[in-house]
Amino acid sequence: MSQNITSQLHFLSRPAGRLAYTVDGVGPLVVAVPGMGDLRDSYRELVGPLLGAGFRVAVMDLRGHGDSDTTFREHGDVVTADDMLALIDELGGPAVIVGNSMAGSAAVIAAAKRPDAVAGLVLLSPFLREFFSRGAMATTRLMYRVLFARPWGATMWANYYGKTLNRGTAASWLPEHVAAIRSSMREPGRLRSFRELTLQLDHSAVEPLVAAVHAPALVVVGDSDPDYKDPAAELVAMGESLGAQTLLVERAAHYPHAQRADLVVPRILAFVEELRGGSGWRAPRA
């Protein structure tokens, strides 16, 4: 099932820099975006099955991440939503957006802003509200300034990613992926971009827009995700607020699509097949 993303690299021009993406296949468009501190290859388990099922699949790096430029100074949910919509417009939508973590939050914003561009949402460990109070957020950001500073920041994040955020079942390729994250963050400007994102991230923009989202949605959460106080309860709340299908994944944390691809990938395929069959979501005309 696993497929490394080795396609030709493309770049989407934005006002402050370029965003790296790959695109393959023909058919209705699926746009996948990884979360904070992650790389496009995190979707390696999903790309091949989607292509095999007859979808066109684009996978985009966040600002300052992977192969995207480090010239951006604005980061977070709102600008990521704008980036998603710009890529959909570039490739010809509408699209189903697959977003992990903060990219899931951005996908909700994109669907609220441009219903015409978003045919559906697959939200993997998203945040539909801000959990931190203003005081707690300020304290957390002070901590991030220290944790993700040079020279130890890349190693700190890679260790947290590999051990805490992937608790439970680990993908067989997790060690090489963690090594790639660490290596990427050691490239000039990338740790700084990641650190700027951690200092700007604020999910409070998402909650007021949830009611405006009418796109069909699937929300997937790992039962051991440390980012939720009670993952099962949070999943129920998110499902109710979006009128979404939900999936609680056993023995998975923040990356259920990678940790338990055996369960999550078939559910995503069933969801997008259902959309293709019933909503008029089609590939754009040539």
Backbone hydrogen bonds, N-H to C=O, Kabsch-Sander energy under -0.5 kcal/mol:
donor,donor_aa,acceptor,acceptor_aa,energy
3,Q,44,R,-2.0
6,T,4,N,-1.1
10,H,21,Y,-3.1
12,L,19,L,-2.9
13,S,11,F,-0.6
14,R,17,G,-3.1
17,G,14,R,-1.3
19,L,12,L,-2.5
21,Y,10,H,-2.4
22,T,59,V,-1.8
24,D,57,V,-1.9
29,L,94,P,-0.7
30,V,56,R,-2.8
31,V,96,V,-2.6
32,A,30,V,-0.5
32,A,58,A,-3.2
33,V,98,V,-2.6
38,D,35,G,-1.6
42,S,39,L,-2.0
43,Y,40,R,-2.0
44,R,41,D,-1.8
46,L,43,Y,-1.2
47,V,43,Y,-2.0
48,G,44,R,-0.7
50,L,46,L,-2.0
51,L,47,V,-2.7
52,G,48,G,-2.8
53,A,49,P,-1.3
54,G,51,L,-1.6
55,F,50,L,-1.7
56,R,28,P,-2.4
57,V,24,D,-2.7
57,V,55,F,-0.5
58,A,30,V,-3.0
58,A,56,R,-0.5
59,V,22,T,-2.0
60,M,32,A,-2.2
61,D,20,A,-2.5
64,G,69,D,-1.5
65,H,62,L,-1.9
68,S,65,H,-2.7
69,D,18,R,-2.7
80,T,76,G,-1.8
81,A,77,D,-2.2
82,D,78,V,-1.8
83,D,79,V,-2.1
84,M,80,T,-2.5
85,L,81,A,-2.2
86,A,82,D,-2.2
87,L,83,D,-2.2
88,I,84,M,-2.3
89,D,85,L,-2.4
90,E,86,A,-2.1
91,L,87,L,-2.4
92,G,88,I,-2.2
95,A,117,A,-2.3
96,V,29,L,-2.1
97,I,95,A,-0.5
97,I,120,G,-2.2
98,V,31,V,-3.2
98,V,96,V,-0.5
99,G,97,I,-0.6
99,G,122,V,-2.4
100,N,33,V,-1.7
101,S,124,L,-2.8
103,A,100,N,-2.1
104,G,101,S,-1.1
105,S,101,S,-1.4
106,A,102,M,-2.4
107,A,103,A,-1.9
108,V,104,G,-1.5
109,I,105,S,-1.7
110,A,106,A,-2.6
111,A,107,A,-2.3
112,A,108,V,-2.0
113,K,109,I,-2.4
114,R,110,A,-2.7
117,A,114,R,-1.5
118,V,114,R,-0.9
119,A,95,A,-2.4
119,A,117,A,-0.6
120,G,95,A,-0.9
121,L,216,P,-2.1
122,V,97,I,-2.8
123,L,121,L,-0.5
123,L,218,L,-3.0
124,L,99,G,-2.9
124,L,122,V,-0.6
125,S,123,L,-0.7
125,S,220,V,-3.0
127,F,101,S,-0.6
131,F,129,R,-0.6
137,M,133,S,-2.7
138,A,134,R,-2.1
139,T,135,G,-2.0
140,T,136,A,-2.6
141,R,137,M,-2.5
142,L,138,A,-1.7
143,M,139,T,-1.8
144,Y,140,T,-2.4
145,R,141,R,-1.9
146,V,142,L,-1.0
146,V,143,M,-0.6
147,L,143,M,-2.9
148,F,144,Y,-2.5
149,A,146,V,-1.3
153,G,149,A,-2.3
156,M,152,W,-2.5
157,W,153,G,-2.4
158,A,154,A,-2.4
159,N,155,T,-2.4
160,Y,156,M,-2.1
161,Y,157,W,-3.1
162,G,158,A,-2.5
163,K,159,N,-2.3
164,T,160,Y,-1.3
165,L,160,Y,-2.2
167,R,164,T,-1.3
169,T,251,R,-2.9
174,L,171,A,-1.8
177,H,173,W,-1.9
178,V,174,L,-2.9
179,A,175,P,-2.2
180,A,176,E,-1.8
181,I,177,H,-2.2
182,R,178,V,-2.5
183,S,179,A,-2.5
184,S,180,A,-2.6
185,M,181,I,-2.4
186,R,182,R,-0.7
186,R,183,S,-0.7
187,E,184,S,-1.7
190,R,187,E,-1.7
191,L,185,M,-0.8
191,L,187,E,-0.6
193,S,189,G,-2.1
194,F,190,R,-2.6
195,R,191,L,-2.7
196,E,192,R,-2.5
197,L,193,S,-2.1
198,T,194,F,-2.3
199,L,195,R,-1.6
200,Q,196,E,-1.1
200,Q,197,L,-0.8
201,L,197,L,-2.0
205,A,202,D,-0.6
206,V,203,H,-1.7
207,E,203,H,-0.8
209,L,206,V,-2.0
210,V,206,V,-0.8
210,V,207,E,-1.0
212,A,209,L,-1.3
213,V,210,V,-1.8
214,H,212,A,-0.6
218,L,121,L,-2.3
219,V,245,Q,-2.7
220,V,123,L,-3.1
221,V,247,L,-2.3
222,G,253,A,-0.8
223,D,249,V,-2.9
224,S,252,A,-2.9
225,D,222,G,-1.4
228,Y,225,D,-1.3
234,E,230,D,-2.6
235,L,231,P,-2.3
236,V,232,A,-1.9
237,A,233,A,-2.2
238,M,234,E,-2.6
239,G,235,L,-2.8
240,E,236,V,-2.4
241,S,237,A,-2.3
242,L,238,M,-1.7
243,G,239,G,-1.1
244,A,239,G,-2.2
245,Q,217,A,-2.7
247,L,219,V,-2.0
249,V,221,V,-2.9
249,V,247,L,-0.6
250,E,248,L,-0.6
252,A,249,V,-0.7
254,H,165,L,-1.8
255,Y,165,L,-0.5
258,A,255,Y,-1.4
259,Q,255,Y,-3.0
260,R,256,P,-2.2
261,A,258,A,-0.7
263,L,260,R,-1.5
264,V,260,R,-2.6
265,V,261,A,-1.6
267,R,263,L,-1.0
268,I,264,V,-2.4
269,L,265,V,-2.7
270,A,266,P,-2.3
271,F,267,R,-2.0
272,V,268,I,-2.7
273,E,269,L,-2.3
274,E,270,A,-2.0
275,L,271,F,-1.9
276,R,272,V,-2.5
277,G,273,E,-2.0
278,G,274,E,-1.4
279,S,275,L,-2.2
281,W,275,L,-0.7
282,R,280,G,-0.7
